[in-house]
Amino acid sequence: MKIINSHSPLSVSRFNTEELRSNFLLESLFTPDSVQLNYWETDRTIVGSAVPASTSLKLEASRKELAADYFLERREIGILNIGGEGSVEVDGVAYPMSKLDCLYVGRGVKSVVFSSKEASQPARFYLLSYPAHSSHPTTLAKQSDATALHLGEPETANERTLYKYIHADGVKSCQLVMGITCMKSGSIWNTMPSHTHLRRSEAYLYFDMDPSHRVIHLMGEPSETRHLVVATGEAILSPVWSIHSGAGTASYSFCWGMGGENQDFNDMDGFPISDLR
């Protein structure tokens, strides 16, 4: 498990490109027959993946980092499949998952095992976990089950549909909030106008993008922005003080997930586009 430290706005303002990428960009997440886990100090977030190709994979606890007998002893997790057909077995119960299905697994579950239907087209499971002080039932949600919000306009190149899976009025959790956003054809800007939310950290996974294209992800304080060039299948760690917006060179989707003080989706501090620097 890779450990990633938290950083202040002042220190980040002095980072060069490689320092920004090493501290906020998760590359090479989806490795066949491997579980990848990254422990971010902010809100004790774990961002990772599981790609079961030739074999099934088990979600294991790390005694060094988690001091737990099993991964979900004191945690909850959201699992999004962005690949082929697969399933997640939760304490012996299998949950088949197609592309864009989302599974919530709550605190206290002892065994989580990932598998794919076909090795040639493996499932690609994206994992987002936060500490949990309460338990909630394992729940599978399909994209059709999600709360859909239609946002933006073609004139501002930010027309998109946001799907909320795990949230206060949907799949129940302790503190995890999770969903996806799909850009409309011809629109490139996500989360614009931008915002911060001091009471929740966030992680972004960009996917369904042509490998030759990129998203220019904006981060940093509104008055002193920075950028990261992101490929498909890569994730961004977004601090509580940072904006999180992006513009793609082609169509794309992204998974967003948050954890922290509350589950109020609208708890955010917005900034006019004219205030960005």
C-alpha positions in Angstrom: 0.0 0.0 0.0 1.5 3.3 -1.1 1.3 6.1 1.5 0.6 9.6 0.2 1.1 12.6 2.6 -1.2 15.6 2.9 0.2 19.0 1.8 -0.6 22.7 2.6 -1.6 25.2 -0.2 1.7 27.0 0.5 3.9 24.0 -0.1 1.9 23.0 -3.2 2.3 26.4 -4.7 6.0 25.7 -4.9 5.7 22.2 -6.5 7.1 21.5 -10.0 5.3 19.2 -12.4 6.8 16.0 -11.2 6.1 16.9 -7.5 2.5 17.7 -8.4 2.1 14.4 -10.2 3.7 12.2 -7.6 1.5 13.7 -4.8 -1.9 14.1 -6.5 -2.0 11.8 -9.6 -2.4 8.0 -9.3 -1.0 6.4 -12.5 -0.9 2.7 -13.5 -4.0 2.0 -11.3 -5.4 -0.9 -13.4 -2.8 -3.6 -13.5 -4.0 -7.1 -14.5 -4.2 -9.7 -11.7 -3.4 -7.1 -9.1 -5.0 -5.1 -6.3 -3.5 -1.5 -6.1 -4.1 0.5 -2.9 -3.1 4.1 -2.1 -3.5 5.4 1.4 -3.9 9.2 1.4 -3.5 10.9 4.8 -6.4 13.4 4.1 -9.5 11.9 5.7 -7.6 8.6 5.7 -8.8 7.9 2.2 -7.9 4.7 0.3 -8.1 4.8 -3.5 -7.3 1.7 -5.5 -8.3 -0.9 -8.1 -8.7 -4.6 -8.7 -8.3 -6.2 -12.1 -9.0 -10.0 -11.8 -7.9 -11.4 -15.2 -6.5 -14.9 -14.9 -7.4 -15.3 -11.3 -9.7 -14.0 -8.6 -8.4 -11.4 -6.2 -9.1 -10.8 -2.5 -9.1 -7.4 -0.8 -6.6 -7.8 2.0 -5.9 -5.7 5.1 -2.5 -4.3 5.7 -1.4 -4.7 9.3 1.2 -2.0 9.0 -1.1 0.7 7.6 -4.5 -0.3 8.8 -3.7 -2.3 12.0 -6.8 -4.4 11.1 -7.5 -8.1 10.8 -9.6 -7.5 7.7 -9.9 -4.5 5.3 -13.4 -3.5 6.3 -13.0 -3.9 10.1 -13.4 -0.2 10.6 -14.0 0.9 7.0 -16.6 1.1 4.2 -15.9 0.9 0.4 -17.5 1.9 -2.9 -16.7 -0.3 -5.9 -17.3 0.8 -9.5 -16.8 -1.5 -12.5 -15.5 0.3 -15.5 -14.5 -2.8 -17.5 -16.0 -6.1 -18.6 -18.5 -8.4 -16.8 -17.4 -9.5 -13.3 -18.6 -10.1 -9.8 -17.7 -9.2 -6.2 -18.2 -11.9 -3.6 -19.1 -10.3 -0.2 -18.9 -12.7 2.7 -19.8 -15.6 0.4 -22.6 -13.8 -1.5 -21.8 -13.0 -5.2 -22.9 -9.7 -6.7 -22.6 -9.8 -10.6 -21.4 -6.4 -11.9 -21.7 -5.0 -15.4 -19.9 -1.9 -16.6 -20.9 1.2 -14.5 -22.5 -0.9 -11.8 -21.6 0.4 -8.3 -21.5 -1.8 -5.2 -21.4 -0.4 -1.6 -19.9 -2.7 1.1 -20.2 -1.6 4.7 -18.2 -1.9 7.9 -17.8 -5.3 9.4 -17.7 -7.4 6.2 -14.7 -9.8 6.4 -14.3 -11.1 2.9 -14.3 -9.3 -0.5 -13.3 -11.2 -3.6 -13.1 -9.9 -7.1 -13.5 -12.0 -10.3 -14.1 -11.6 -14.0 -16.4 -13.5 -16.3 -13.8 -13.6 -19.1 -10.1 -13.2 -18.8 -9.8 -11.6 -22.2 -12.2 -8.8 -21.1 -11.6 -8.5 -17.4 -13.6 -6.4 -15.0 -11.8 -3.3 -13.9 -13.0 -2.4 -10.4 -12.3 1.1 -9.0 -12.1 1.2 -5.2 -12.8 4.1 -2.8 -12.8 3.6 0.9 -13.1 5.8 4.0 -13.2 5.0 7.8 -16.7 4.3 9.1 -18.2 4.5 12.6 -21.5 2.8 11.6 -22.5 -0.2 9.5 -24.8 -0.3 6.5 -25.9 -3.2 4.3 -24.1 -4.3 1.1 -26.1 -2.7 -1.8 -25.7 -3.1 -5.6 -26.8 -0.1 -7.7 -26.9 0.0 -11.5 -26.7 3.2 -13.5 -30.4 3.1 -14.1 -30.9 3.1 -10.3 -28.8 6.3 -9.8 -30.2 9.7 -9.3 -29.5 11.6 -12.5 -28.9 15.4 -12.7 -28.6 17.1 -16.0 -26.1 20.0 -15.7 -24.5 22.7 -17.9 -25.2 24.0 -21.3 -23.9 23.4 -24.9 -23.0 27.1 -25.1 -20.5 26.8 -22.2 -19.2 23.4 -23.4 -20.1 21.8 -20.0 -23.3 19.9 -20.7 -23.2 16.6 -18.7 -25.2 14.1 -16.7 -24.3 13.4 -13.1 -25.3 10.1 -11.6 -25.4 9.8 -7.8 -25.1 6.2 -6.5 -24.0 6.4 -2.9 -25.5 9.4 -1.1 -28.0 10.5 1.6 -31.1 9.8 -0.5 -29.7 6.8 -2.4 -27.5 3.9 -1.3 -26.9 4.4 2.4 -23.4 4.7 3.8 -21.6 6.2 6.8 -19.8 9.0 5.2 -18.9 7.9 1.6 -20.6 9.8 -1.3 -19.9 8.4 -4.8 -21.1 8.7 -8.4 -20.1 9.3 -12.0 -20.4 12.1 -14.5 -20.7 11.6 -18.2 -19.9 14.4 -20.6 -22.2 15.1 -23.5 -20.8 15.0 -27.0 -19.0 18.3 -27.8 -18.8 19.4 -24.1 -15.4 19.3 -22.5 -15.6 21.2 -19.1 -16.5 19.3 -15.9 -17.4 21.0 -12.6 -17.3 24.5 -14.1 -17.8 27.0 -12.4 -15.5 25.4 -9.9 -15.8 25.0 -6.1 -14.1 23.7 -3.0 -15.6 21.9 0.0 -13.6 22.3 3.2 -15.5 19.6 5.0 -14.9 16.8 2.5 -11.9 15.5 0.5 -12.5 14.1 -3.0 -11.0 11.7 -5.5 -11.6 11.8 -9.3 -11.1 8.8 -11.7 -11.1 9.7 -15.3 -12.1 6.9 -17.7 -13.8 6.1 -21.1 -11.4 8.3 -22.9 -9.4 7.5 -26.0 -5.9 6.6 -24.9 -4.4 9.2 -27.2 -6.3 12.0 -25.5 -6.0 13.7 -22.2 -7.9 15.8 -19.6 -6.3 19.0 -18.3 -7.3 18.8 -14.6 -7.2 22.1 -12.7 -6.4 22.1 -9.0 -5.0 24.4 -6.3 -6.5 27.5 -4.6 -8.8 29.5 -6.9 -6.4 32.4 -6.7 -3.4 30.3 -7.7 -4.4 27.3 -9.8 -2.2 24.4 -11.0 -2.8 21.8 -13.6 -2.3 18.1 -14.2 -2.4 16.3 -17.6 -4.4 13.1 -17.0 -4.9 9.9 -19.1 -7.8 7.5 -19.0 -7.7 5.2 -16.0 -5.8 7.7 -13.8 -7.1 9.2 -10.6 -6.7 12.6 -8.9 -6.6 13.3 -5.2 -8.3 16.6 -4.4 -7.5 18.3 -1.1 -10.3 20.1 0.8 -8.8 23.5 -0.1 -8.4 22.8 -3.8 -10.7 23.3 -6.8 -11.3 20.3 -9.1 -12.3 21.1 -12.6 -11.1 19.7 -16.0 -11.3 20.1 -19.7 -10.8 17.2 -22.1 -9.3 17.0 -25.6 -12.1 14.4 -26.4 -15.1 12.9 -24.7 -14.7 11.3 -21.3 -16.4 10.3 -18.1 -15.2 10.4 -14.5 -16.0 8.9 -11.1 -16.2 11.3 -8.2 -16.2 10.2 -4.5 -16.0 12.1 -1.2 -15.8 11.6 2.5 -15.5 13.8 5.5 -17.7 15.8 7.8 -21.1 15.3 6.1 -22.9 13.8 3.1 -24.6 17.0 1.9 -23.9 17.0 -1.8 -24.5 20.8 -2.0 -22.0 21.6 0.8 -19.5 23.5 -1.3 -18.0 27.0 -1.8 -18.4 28.1 -5.4 -16.1 30.6 -7.2 -17.0 32.7 -10.3 -15.0 31.8 -13.3 -13.7 35.4 -13.4 -12.1 34.9 -9.9 -9.8 32.1 -11.1 -6.1 32.8 -11.5 
